[in-house]
Amino acid sequence: MNPATPQTASGEKLMIEMIDVNKWYGQFHVLKDINLQVRRGERIVICGPSGSGKSTTIRCINRLEEHQAGKILVEGVELTRDLKQIEAIRSEVGMVFQHFNLFPHLTVLQNCTLAPMWVRKLPRREAEEVAMYYLEKVRIPEQANKYPGQLSGGQQQRVAIARALCMKPKIMLFDEPTSALDPEMVKEVLDTMIALAESGMTMLCVTHEMGFARTVANRVIFMDRGEIVEQADPETFFHHPQNERTRLFLGQILY
Amino acid sequence: MPVATSPGRRGSLLSDPQARAWIFQVVAVAAVVAFGWFLFHNTQANLQHRGITSGFGFLDNAAGFGITQHLIDYSESDSYGRVFWVGLLNTLLVSVIGIILATVLGFVLGIARLSSNWLIRQLATAYIEVFRNIPPLLQIFFWYFAVIGPLPGPRDSLSLGNLIFLNNRGVQMPAPSASEAYGPFMLALLAALVLVVLLSRWARARRLATGERFPVFWSSLALVVAIPGACVLLFGSPVNWSVPELQRFNIRGGWVVIPELVSIVMALAIYTAAFIGETVRSGIQAVSGGQTEAAASLGLRHGQVLRLVVIPQALRVIVPPLTSQYLNLTKNSSLAAAIGYPDMVSLFAGTVLNQTGQAIETMAITMSVYLAISLSISLLMNAYNARIALVER
């Protein structure tokens, strides 16, 4: 599409490229020389102990956090302070949050049609059709006219996924999507995410669900203290971790 | 039976809970009735002793005193009943202008408190901390005695292009009065407004149907300016202006806003705005940051995030405390009596009471007026609150 889109040696287009990204909160160095390349259709799981900079990394990709050094390119477009460009990139990058962040004053359907109508300028009828299509995909079309407060956590998170999909994003970012859920609701959300992965979506997912990482990810990234310590395919990552810190972490979470 | 009741009989009737409850209630009712009767009888006796007849007949008597500001025609020969309406309107005038100014200023302050600009934030904070911590009566005195009092007399008025004059007698400004072209002008304005409503409905329907935008604001502005404008060109100006003119000792003509009104409105608006500012700030802050992030991550612009997501949620937190600020302002307007602004309290619970001696009637009327105004505001605001309230569950 875009002639400027950088390509890997094999000729694949890069969806996201982070080059030597650094970020500080005051004195605290949160991200240290992050380098990351994401190809179209890749499914990446980022894991690591809390405070390791996983969430910050993906929040930098759609500028919810600003990085202070290095470069981030989304589909070849560099993230700068240009608001128009940030808005354009955000409309192509869907995000799902730990705490759902549905709009409580709008119905499920209105949550899904808000951005398509105001950003994509779709007519309401069309926006509603798109919304119903994705609400069916996440298997809750019957809740369309309820308010978020009337739904269970799992249902809310599925609505949040549908809301992001309604913008027809090219990349989906998940920031611990199952961490705030009751155990019995984790599966319904993971199933939705697996179905999404099977449809070929480019996904970047911060999660502690190692089962999900094993079945879905092409690549697992381990972060600790603001650095990418190790990245590998799930098979190598779980069975032959190279780094001592990775082994320690895996030992703690895989009982 | 003798065995079962013996413990009950041992104590008096007072140790039986049910009997006790009855006894206490009967005693309480009797005490209240007796006190009420005492009050009534005492008042009757005193009034009789002083030769005052109770009742509302005095409302028809001539008042015989002048009032510095009356929104309806009034002269000394008018009745006390007329004074009531003058006072009521003067109180409403202060309340309405005060509420409008305080709301606008308060919202600006609340948003300024959250500004990313350090100076604006600090200024708003300083304003709020100063004005909400000084008693409103002092602030009224400040405006009346310290700001307007020392202004020059009419002859040396501060003037704005010889149209608006500011002096120690208040503000004098040009006053409009209807001319022959007034009717056609109002018709043209009405027509323009109807067109604007139709246009915005059509534009909304089209946006929902096709997603296309229509520049509603600019075309509405053009309509509202063009149609009445054409009318002015055809029929001439809709109003005649009576411009205040500086004469030898005084300024004649135009509208005079008395210094008491300026002081009370300034003081109450500025005082209440400080509270409204805090209400607005806390309302906006009550909307979680996650909402802003979620809206922004969908690609909505900053303005859209505020308008579509943050403000609708913030309003639900803002409106109930806003109502009590409106009530406070309305009730505080009775402080106007302290500087002699002819409001309900100073006219009715002051002059009329002193002249007629009908303390009970005048106080009852005055208190009922405030009660009625306050309840009306509550009712209106509750209706508005119900409309925007959270339908979450």
Interface residues (C-beta under 8 A of the other chain):
Chain A: N62 L64 L83 E87 A88 R90 S91 E92 V93 G94 M95 F97 H99 N101 L102 F103 P104 H105 L114 A115 M117 W118 V119 R120 K121 L122 P123 R124 R125 E126 Y147 P148 G149 Q150 A160 R163 A164 M167
Chain B: R207 L208 A209 T210 G211 E212 R213 S288 G290 Q291 E293 A294 A295 A296 S297 L298 G299 L300 R301 H302 Q304 L308 V309 P312 Q313 R316 L390 V391 E392 R393
